Amino acid sequence: MPMFSTLEGKFMSHDRAATETWGERAEATLAAAGHKRGGARRAVVELLDDQECALTAVEIEDALREVGKGKGERRRVSRASIYRILDELEGLRLVQRVETGQAMVRYERVNEHDEHHHHLVCDDCGVVMPFSDKALESAIETLSERVPLKVSEHEIVLHGSCQDCAL
């Protein structure tokens, strides 16, 4: 049995244990902050709501152009609008930036109901995969008791070659 788990797939659906989805919480938070409803924002929020891991603005733009499964054609949203929407979501702490050491910043939703995860980055093909490891979390918690810093959050990014590229 592996000591860590990975979540496969680039754009994955997500089962939720809580009754309120991240998308519903995001829309409510945006409305409470005075942001007007809009089709572009709704499309970005719906896409992010279905994600398990971080995406770049370009990946969001590409995914919104693809035909959604059972949802008809997704709305085309300009990259400038995507960045504006991501800035709004980040300002409200609904998404966070994930630095993977690649040329572009990635964004993923902040959801207190999701299991905390880190990222594996293939330096050959660029794929980013989430992983979680209870032993790693325990080691970080133990370390945080020994360092002169109250650790509020952490992010681990491991680089290497994925199974496909390592062949």
N, CA, C and O of each residue as an XYZ file, in Angstrom:
668
protein
N       0.849     -1.189      0.000
C       0.000      0.000      0.000
C       0.887      1.242      0.000
O       1.781      1.351      0.838
N       0.658      2.192     -0.929
C       1.539      3.360     -1.015
C       1.374      4.279      0.185
O       0.304      4.354      0.790
N       2.455      4.975      0.516
C       2.442      5.917      1.630
C       1.810      7.251      1.239
O       1.489      8.064      2.105
N       1.634      7.474     -0.049
C       1.011      8.704     -0.511
C       0.023      8.356     -1.608
O       0.047      7.256     -2.159
N      -0.842      9.303     -1.915
C      -1.802      9.059     -2.989
C      -1.737     10.196     -3.985
O      -1.481     11.344     -3.621
N      -1.971      9.868     -5.250
C      -2.067     10.898     -6.278
C      -3.465     10.870     -6.836
O      -4.152      9.850     -6.781
N      -3.878     11.982     -7.368
C      -5.178     12.109     -8.012
C      -4.904     12.253     -9.489
O      -4.259     13.215     -9.905
N      -5.383     11.311    -10.296
C      -5.038     11.316    -11.712
C      -5.994     12.184    -12.514
O      -7.141     12.400    -12.123
N      -5.493     12.685    -13.662
C      -6.325     13.434    -14.594
C      -6.061     14.918    -14.532
O      -5.791     15.467    -13.463
N      -6.138     15.560    -15.666
C      -5.865     16.994    -15.740
C      -7.061     17.821    -15.289
O      -6.908     18.740    -14.484
N      -8.249     17.508    -15.798
C      -9.467     18.211    -15.428
C     -10.428     17.176    -14.867
O     -11.042     16.419    -15.620
N     -10.560     17.141    -13.536
C     -11.291     16.060    -12.912
C     -12.505     16.574    -12.166
O     -12.514     17.698    -11.665
N     -13.531     15.734    -12.098
C     -14.696     16.040    -11.280
C     -14.333     15.811     -9.824
O     -13.338     15.155     -9.516
N     -15.140     16.353     -8.938
C     -14.823     16.280     -7.525
C     -16.086     15.926     -6.749
O     -17.107     16.600     -6.889
N     -16.026     14.877     -5.933
C     -17.132     14.539     -5.049
C     -17.001     15.387     -3.800
O     -15.898     15.546     -3.277
N     -18.085     15.926     -3.319
C     -18.048     16.810     -2.162
C     -18.804     16.204     -1.003
O     -19.895     15.662     -1.176
N     -18.223     16.297      0.175
C     -18.869     15.800      1.378
C     -19.787     16.867      1.958
O     -20.795     16.534      2.581
N     -19.460     18.130      1.768
C     -20.257     19.217      2.326
C     -21.454     19.499      1.431
O     -21.443     19.170      0.245
N     -22.477     20.105      1.997
C     -23.673     20.400      1.219
C     -23.471     21.588      0.287
O     -24.059     21.626     -0.794
N     -22.659     22.550      0.681
C     -22.411     23.716     -0.162
C     -21.146     23.479     -0.975
O     -20.098     23.152     -0.418
N     -21.243     23.644     -2.282
C     -20.070     23.473     -3.129
C     -19.185     24.708     -3.029
O     -19.615     25.763     -2.564
N     -17.937     24.555     -3.478
C     -17.046     25.706     -3.520
C     -17.642     26.778     -4.431
O     -17.580     27.965     -4.113
N     -18.220     26.365     -5.568
C     -18.809     27.313     -6.511
C     -19.934     28.125     -5.895
O     -20.027     29.332     -6.118
N     -20.785     27.471     -5.124
C     -21.876     28.185     -4.444
C     -21.322     29.172     -3.420
O     -21.793     30.304     -3.309
N     -20.324     28.725     -2.682
C     -19.693     29.614     -1.694
C     -19.004     30.783     -2.379
O     -19.070     31.913     -1.895
N     -18.338     30.517     -3.514
C     -17.657     31.582     -4.252
C     -18.654     32.615     -4.757
O     -18.441     33.817     -4.593
N     -19.741     32.154     -5.369
C     -20.756     33.092     -5.888
C     -21.350     33.929     -4.759
O     -21.547     35.133     -4.921
N     -21.638     33.303     -3.613
C     -22.203     34.037     -2.478
C     -21.212     35.057     -1.927
O     -21.593     36.180     -1.595
N     -19.950     34.672     -1.831
C     -18.913     35.576     -1.314
C     -18.707     36.752     -2.261
O     -18.579     37.892     -1.815
N     -18.673     36.483     -3.561
C     -18.522     37.554     -4.555
C     -19.701     38.523     -4.491
O     -19.514     39.739     -4.532
N     -20.912     37.981     -4.392
C     -22.105     38.832     -4.313
C     -22.072     39.685     -3.046
O     -22.382     40.875     -3.093
N     -21.699     39.086     -1.918
C     -21.632     39.818     -0.652
C     -20.576     40.920     -0.697
O     -20.696     41.930     -0.004
N     -19.543     40.721     -1.516
C     -18.486     41.729     -1.656
C     -18.860     42.804     -2.672
O     -18.084     43.729     -2.908
N     -20.049     42.688     -3.278
C     -20.525     43.711     -4.201
C     -20.177     43.484     -5.656
O     -20.381     44.377     -6.479
N     -19.657     42.317     -5.999
C     -19.331     42.024     -7.389
C     -20.598     41.617     -8.132
O     -21.377     40.802     -7.638
N     -20.805     42.183     -9.317
C     -21.980     41.855    -10.120
C     -21.829     40.476    -10.745
O     -20.721     40.025    -11.034
N     -22.953     39.823    -10.946
C     -22.951     38.518    -11.595
C     -22.611     38.706    -13.064
O     -22.979     39.710    -13.673
N     -21.910     37.738    -13.625
C     -21.577     37.810    -15.038
C     -21.320     36.424    -15.584
O     -20.931     35.517    -14.848
N     -21.539     36.264    -16.876
C     -21.366     34.969    -17.514
C     -19.931     34.482    -17.497
O     -19.680     33.290    -17.315
N     -18.972     35.405    -17.689
C     -17.568     35.012    -17.703
C     -17.151     34.515    -16.325
O     -16.504     33.475    -16.202
N     -17.521     35.254    -15.300
C     -17.161     34.855    -13.944
C     -17.818     33.529    -13.581
O     -17.185     32.661    -12.981
N     -19.072     33.375    -13.941
C     -19.786     32.124    -13.655
C     -19.086     30.945    -14.329
O     -18.944     29.880    -13.729
N     -18.647     31.137    -15.583
C     -17.959     30.066    -16.316
C     -16.647     29.687    -15.634
O     -16.342     28.501    -15.507
N     -15.868     30.672    -15.194
C     -14.597     30.398    -14.519
C     -14.858     29.706    -13.183
O     -14.182     28.734    -12.848
N     -15.823     30.195    -12.423
C     -16.148     29.593    -11.127
C     -16.620     28.148    -11.311
O     -16.211     27.268    -10.553
N     -17.464     27.894    -12.294
C     -17.935     26.522    -12.538
C     -16.782     25.601    -12.913
O     -16.722     24.459    -12.458
N     -15.873     26.095    -13.737
C     -14.720     25.284    -14.128
C     -13.846     24.972    -12.913
O     -13.471     23.819    -12.702
N     -13.522     25.980    -12.121
C     -12.691     25.766    -10.941
C     -13.373     24.849     -9.932
O     -12.706     24.088     -9.230
N     -14.684     24.918     -9.859
C     -15.441     24.078     -8.928
C     -15.254     22.597     -9.245
O     -15.356     21.759     -8.349
N     -14.984     22.264    -10.496
C     -14.815     20.875    -10.929
C     -13.379     20.379    -10.852
O     -13.113     19.229    -11.203
N     -12.438     21.218    -10.400
C     -11.017     20.867    -10.444
C     -10.519     20.259     -9.155
O     -10.985     20.604     -8.070
N      -9.568     19.351     -9.280
C      -8.872     18.772     -8.137
C      -7.543     19.476     -7.892
O      -7.012     19.430     -6.782
N      -7.007     20.124     -8.917
C      -5.666     20.669     -8.787
C      -5.564     22.010     -9.516
O      -6.507     22.460    -10.167
N      -4.412     22.621     -9.388
C      -4.173     23.971     -9.890
C      -4.086     24.029    -11.413
O      -3.570     23.116    -12.058
N      -4.602     25.124    -11.970
C      -4.565     25.384    -13.408
C      -3.954     26.753    -13.661
O      -4.041     27.646    -12.818
N      -3.335     26.913    -14.830
C      -2.872     28.232    -15.258
C      -4.051     28.960    -15.906
O      -5.066     28.345    -16.232
N      -3.908     30.266    -16.087
C      -4.950     31.031    -16.780
C      -5.128     30.520    -18.207
O      -6.247     30.490    -18.719
N      -4.035     30.118    -18.851
C      -4.109     29.582    -20.217
C      -4.885     28.263    -20.230
O      -5.702     28.036    -21.123
N      -4.635     27.392    -19.244
C      -5.386     26.134    -19.160
C      -6.867     26.393    -18.910
O      -7.720     25.684    -19.444
N      -7.175     27.400    -18.105
C      -8.578     27.772    -17.866
C      -9.200     28.253    -19.167
O     -10.305     27.843    -19.522
N      -8.485     29.126    -19.880
C      -8.981     29.640    -21.162
C      -9.239     28.491    -22.138
O     -10.289     28.449    -22.781
N      -8.293     27.563    -22.253
C      -8.444     26.417    -23.154
C      -9.621     25.531    -22.746
O     -10.401     25.099    -23.594
N      -9.744     25.267    -21.458
C     -10.828     24.404    -20.972
C     -12.196     25.034    -21.219
O     -13.159     24.327    -21.516
N     -12.286     26.354    -21.098
C     -13.566     27.029    -21.326
C     -13.967     26.992    -22.799
O     -15.145     27.122    -23.131
N     -12.984     26.815    -23.676
C     -13.265     26.715    -25.108
C     -13.767     25.329    -25.496
O     -14.493     25.176    -26.478
N     -13.373     24.313    -24.714
C     -13.766     22.939    -25.017
C     -15.263     22.750    -24.796
O     -15.899     23.495    -24.050
N     -15.794     21.764    -25.446
C     -17.211     21.450    -25.249
C     -17.347     20.690    -23.942
O     -16.707     19.658    -23.737
N     -18.197     21.216    -23.053
C     -18.421     20.555    -21.770
C     -19.222     19.279    -21.950
O     -20.100     19.201    -22.809
N     -18.918     18.287    -21.140
C     -19.627     17.009    -21.223
C     -21.030     17.180    -20.665
O     -21.205     17.397    -19.466
N     -22.029     17.083    -21.535
C     -23.416     17.174    -21.103
C     -23.883     18.577    -20.778
O     -25.045     18.778    -20.427
N     -22.991     19.554    -20.889
C     -23.354     20.928    -20.534
C     -23.444     21.821    -21.770
O     -23.707     23.017    -21.646
N     -23.230     21.261    -22.956
C     -23.219     22.094    -24.148
C     -21.895     22.813    -24.272
O     -20.925     22.443    -23.611
N     -21.838     23.822    -25.099
C     -20.583     24.540    -25.327
C     -20.307     25.503    -24.186
O     -21.192     26.245    -23.762
N     -19.086     25.491    -23.696
C     -18.689     26.423    -22.636
C     -18.481     27.807    -23.239
O     -18.209     27.949    -24.431
N     -18.611     28.808    -22.405
C     -18.474     30.192    -22.819
C     -17.004     30.512    -23.103
O     -16.112     30.084    -22.370
N     -16.768     31.266    -24.170
C     -15.413     31.750    -24.468
C     -15.162     32.982    -23.590
O     -15.964     33.916    -23.568
N     -14.043     32.966    -22.875
C     -13.703     34.054    -21.960
C     -12.291     34.510    -22.293
O     -11.388     33.685    -22.433
N     -12.096     35.809    -22.421
C     -10.766     36.330    -22.762
C      -9.790     36.095    -21.617
O     -10.188     35.992    -20.457
N      -8.524     36.013    -21.953
C      -7.492     35.797    -20.940
C      -7.465     36.959    -19.951
O      -7.279     36.746    -18.753
N      -7.648     38.178    -20.438
C      -7.659     39.346    -19.543
C      -8.789     39.227    -18.520
O      -8.601     39.546    -17.346
N      -9.958     38.770    -18.963
C     -11.083     38.574    -18.033
C     -10.778     37.469    -17.039
O     -11.131     37.572    -15.864
N     -10.125     36.412    -17.501
C      -9.769     35.307    -16.604
C      -8.833     35.810    -15.508
O      -9.031     35.490    -14.336
N      -7.813     36.594    -15.874
C      -6.902     37.138    -14.867
C      -7.636     38.070    -13.904
O      -7.374     38.042    -12.702
N      -8.541     38.883    -14.411
C      -9.311     39.794    -13.554
C     -10.157     38.995    -12.564
O     -10.206     39.320    -11.378
N     -10.822     37.952    -13.057
C     -11.664     37.109    -12.199
C     -10.808     36.382    -11.163
O     -11.190     36.298     -9.996
N      -9.654     35.856    -11.580
C      -8.754     35.180    -10.636
C      -8.257     36.137     -9.559
O      -8.140     35.753     -8.396
N      -7.964     37.387     -9.939
C      -7.555     38.395     -8.953
C      -8.665     38.649     -7.944
O      -8.401     38.744     -6.745
N      -9.921     38.761     -8.423
C     -11.068     38.953     -7.522
C     -11.186     37.769     -6.562
O     -11.360     37.950     -5.357
N     -11.091     36.559     -7.109
C     -11.226     35.351     -6.288
C     -10.079     35.238     -5.281
O     -10.289     34.826     -4.140
N      -8.878     35.600     -5.702
C      -7.730     35.553     -4.797
C      -7.876     36.594     -3.694
O      -7.569     36.319     -2.534
N      -8.341     37.777     -4.046
C      -8.542     38.838     -3.057
C      -9.540     38.452     -1.982
O      -9.453     38.923     -0.848
N     -10.488     37.598     -2.336
C     -11.490     37.122     -1.377
C     -11.087     35.782     -0.749
O     -11.882     35.160     -0.046
N      -9.858     35.346     -1.004
C      -9.310     34.096     -0.475
C     -10.133     32.874     -0.890
O     -10.296     31.918     -0.131
N     -10.642     32.942     -2.117
C     -11.392     31.814     -2.674
C     -10.495     30.938     -3.537
O     -10.770     29.751     -3.714
N      -9.415     31.518     -4.079
C      -8.387     30.754     -4.787
C      -7.036     31.172     -4.231
O      -6.887     32.233     -3.625
N      -6.059     30.306     -4.457
C      -4.696     30.640     -4.062
C      -3.758     30.376     -5.224
O      -3.995     29.501     -6.057
N      -2.690     31.153     -5.258
C      -1.639     30.940     -6.258
C      -0.804     29.745     -5.831
O      -0.521     29.555     -4.649
N      -0.420     28.950     -6.805
C       0.455     27.815     -6.555
C       1.670     27.986     -7.449
O       1.559     27.968     -8.675
N       2.823     28.152     -6.833
C       4.076     28.311     -7.565
C       4.696     26.929     -7.741
O       5.086     26.293     -6.762
N       4.787     26.464     -8.978
C       5.341     25.134     -9.238
C       6.718     25.202     -9.887
O       7.282     24.174    -10.264
N       7.256     26.400    -10.018
C       8.566     26.541    -10.636
C       8.509     26.528    -12.150
O       9.547     26.490    -12.811
N       7.309     26.560    -12.704
C       7.151     26.635    -14.148
C       6.990     28.105    -14.516
O       6.951     28.965    -13.636
N       6.900     28.392    -15.782
C       6.856     29.780    -16.246
C       5.587     30.518    -15.831
O       5.607     31.741    -15.700
N       4.488     29.802    -15.623
C       3.217     30.453    -15.334
C       2.699     30.074    -13.953
O       2.875     28.946    -13.492
N       2.061     31.036    -13.310
C       1.443     30.797    -12.002
C       0.196     29.945    -12.203
O      -0.525     30.102    -13.188
N      -0.047     29.051    -11.268
C      -1.256     28.235    -11.280
C      -2.172     28.716    -10.158
O      -1.722     29.305     -9.175
N      -3.452     28.455    -10.326
C      -4.447     28.852     -9.339
C      -5.293     27.642     -8.992
O      -5.657     26.851     -9.862
N      -5.604     27.505     -7.699
C      -6.542     26.466     -7.306
C      -7.453     27.009     -6.215
O      -7.105     27.929     -5.475
N      -8.605     26.417     -6.147
C      -9.601     26.902     -5.192
C      -9.164     26.603     -3.760
O      -8.430     25.649     -3.504
N      -9.627     27.429     -2.847
C      -9.410     27.228     -1.422
C     -10.720     26.696     -0.880
O     -11.750     27.367     -0.940
N     -10.672     25.484     -0.351
C     -11.889     24.870      0.167
C     -11.540     24.113      1.432
O     -10.765     23.156      1.409
N     -12.118     24.551      2.525
C     -11.792     23.929      3.808
C     -12.248     22.473      3.894
O     -11.823     21.761      4.804
N     -13.094     22.010      2.980
C     -13.575     20.632      3.013
C     -12.670     19.684      2.243
O     -12.788     18.468      2.389
N     -11.764     20.220      1.422
C     -10.864     19.368      0.647
C      -9.686     18.923      1.500
O      -9.259     19.636      2.408
N      -9.170     17.748      1.203
C      -7.957     17.284      1.854
C      -6.797     18.125      1.333
O      -6.690     18.386      0.135
N      -5.933     18.542      2.251
C      -4.756     19.322      1.870
C      -3.869     18.463      0.971
O      -3.670     17.277      1.233
N      -3.343     19.067     -0.082
C      -2.460     18.312     -0.963
C      -1.286     19.169     -1.427
O      -1.280     20.392     -1.284
N      -0.298     18.486     -1.984
C       0.889     19.119     -2.542
C       0.946     18.768     -4.022
O      -0.009     18.211     -4.563
N       2.056     19.089     -4.682
C       2.100     18.916     -6.136
C       3.360     18.208     -6.607
O       4.461     18.466     -6.122
N       3.169     17.309     -7.563
C       4.251     16.654     -8.282
C       4.307     17.298     -9.656
O       3.273     17.417    -10.313
N       5.483     17.716    -10.111
C       5.626     18.389    -11.397
C       6.595     17.602    -12.261
O       7.736     17.363    -11.866
N       6.133     17.194    -13.451
C       7.024     16.540    -14.404
C       7.776     17.624    -15.168
O       7.168     18.447    -15.852
N       9.095     17.618    -15.048
C       9.914     18.625    -15.726
C      10.029     18.362    -17.220
O      10.476     19.233    -17.966
N       9.631     17.170    -17.671
C       9.709     16.833    -19.094
C       8.454     17.261    -19.853
O       8.551     17.954    -20.865
N       7.271     16.851    -19.371
C       6.029     17.148    -20.101
C       5.204     18.262    -19.466
O       4.262     18.759    -20.084
N       5.544     18.661    -18.241
C       4.861     19.778    -17.592
C       3.612     19.416    -16.818
O       2.979     20.303    -16.245
N       3.231     18.150    -16.779
C       2.019     17.768    -16.059
C       2.207     18.037    -14.563
O       3.286     17.829    -14.009
N       1.138     18.500    -13.929
C       1.126     18.756    -12.490
C       0.082     17.838    -11.877
O      -1.074     17.828    -12.300
N       0.499     17.056    -10.866
C      -0.395     16.108    -10.216
C      -0.451     16.398     -8.725
O       0.586     16.624     -8.101
N      -1.639     16.397     -8.150
C      -1.728     16.566     -6.699
C      -1.373     15.266     -5.994
O      -1.603     14.180     -6.526
N      -0.814     15.380     -4.797
C      -0.591     14.196     -3.967
C      -0.753     14.585     -2.510
O      -0.566     15.742     -2.133
N      -1.100     13.609     -1.705
C      -1.170     13.819     -0.265
C      -0.409     12.700      0.418
O      -0.316     11.589     -0.102
N       0.136     13.001      1.587
C       0.942     12.034      2.319
C       0.821     12.347      3.807
O       1.325     13.366      4.278
N       0.159     11.476      4.533
C      -0.063     11.703      5.962
C       1.246     11.758      6.738
O       1.376     12.546      7.674
N       2.220     10.928      6.359
C       3.512     10.937      7.042
C       4.229     12.278      6.826
O       4.865     12.793      7.746
N       4.131     12.835      5.631
C       4.737     14.145      5.352
C       4.072     15.226      6.193
O       4.756     16.075      6.763
N       2.750     15.204      6.275
C       2.022     16.199      7.078
C       2.421     16.090      8.550
O       2.580     17.103      9.231
N       2.580     14.865      9.032
C       2.990     14.650     10.414
C       4.404     15.193     10.644
O       4.666     15.829     11.665
N       5.316     14.943      9.696
C       6.688     15.450      9.808
C       6.711     16.977      9.803
O       7.478     17.585     10.549
N       5.884     17.597      8.973
C       5.831     19.062      8.921
C       5.284     19.617     10.228
O       5.764     20.637     10.723
N       4.291     18.953     10.783
C       3.725     19.388     12.067
C       4.778     19.286     13.175
O       4.903     20.190     14.001
N       5.525     18.195     13.188
C       6.600     18.017     14.173
C       7.677     19.080     13.986
O       8.142     19.672     14.961
N       8.074     19.324     12.745
C       9.082     20.341     12.457
C       8.604     21.730     12.893
O       9.386     22.516     13.428
N       7.331     22.031     12.666
C       6.812     23.364     12.998
C       6.886     23.647     14.495
O       6.880     24.807     14.910
N       6.954     22.601     15.302
C       7.094     22.789     16.744
C       8.528     23.134     17.133
O       8.769     23.648     18.225
N       9.494     22.849     16.233
C      10.909     23.069     16.540
C      11.482     24.333     15.915
O      12.567     24.763     16.306
N      10.800     24.934     14.971
C      11.341     26.124     14.305
C      10.775     27.384     14.952
O       9.688     27.356     15.528
N      11.522     28.502     14.857
C      11.065     29.750     15.471
C      10.064     30.497     14.578
O      10.246     31.675     14.270
N       9.016     29.792     14.175
C       8.006     30.379     13.295
C       6.687     29.663     13.544
O       6.644     28.434     13.598
N       5.627     30.417     13.693
C       4.304     29.802     13.803
C       3.848     29.519     12.371
O       3.437     30.435     11.658
N       3.918     28.260     11.950
C       3.606     27.872     10.575
C       2.093     27.941     10.367
O       1.331     27.259     11.052
N       1.672     28.771      9.417
C       0.250     28.913      9.132
C      -0.172     28.129      7.889
O      -1.326     27.718      7.765
N       0.753     27.933      6.993
C       0.476     27.141      5.797
C       1.801     26.688      5.202
O       2.868     27.204      5.533
N       1.698     25.713      4.320
C       2.891     25.214      3.639
C       2.491     24.621      2.307
O       1.339     24.241      2.097
N       3.464     24.546      1.408
C       3.242     23.994      0.070
C       4.509     23.263     -0.329
O       5.604     23.824     -0.285
N       4.353     22.010     -0.719
C       5.473     21.192     -1.166
C       5.299     20.935     -2.664
O       4.232     20.505     -3.102
N       6.338     21.196     -3.439
C       6.339     20.910     -4.875
C       7.541     20.028     -5.161
O       8.683     20.434     -4.946
N       7.284     18.821     -5.646
C       8.359     17.899     -5.991
C       8.494     17.834     -7.505
O       7.503     17.657     -8.214
N       9.709     17.976     -7.997
C       9.988     17.952     -9.433
C      10.675     16.645     -9.815
O      11.412     16.063     -9.018
N      10.428     16.193    -11.032
C      11.060     14.983    -11.541
C      10.445     14.602    -12.871
O       9.964     15.463    -13.608
N      10.459     13.302    -13.185
C       9.868     12.781    -14.419
C       8.694     11.893    -14.065
O       8.812     11.007    -13.218
N       7.554     12.125    -14.713
C       6.369     11.292    -14.489
C       6.617      9.888    -15.022
O       7.614      9.647    -15.702
N       5.723      8.972    -14.720
C       5.898      7.585    -15.156
C       5.988      7.466    -16.681
O       6.762      6.657    -17.192
N       5.205      8.263    -17.405
C       5.247      8.202    -18.868
C       6.581      8.694    -19.431
O       7.125      8.101    -20.362
N       7.104      9.784    -18.859
C       8.348     10.368    -19.363
C       9.584      9.610    -18.893
O      10.627      9.667    -19.544
N       9.482      8.909    -17.782
C      10.628      8.191    -17.218
C      10.930      6.895    -17.969
O      11.976      6.286    -17.748
N      10.035      6.473    -18.844
C      10.238      5.212    -19.590
C      11.373      5.309    -20.568
O      11.670      4.341    -21.267
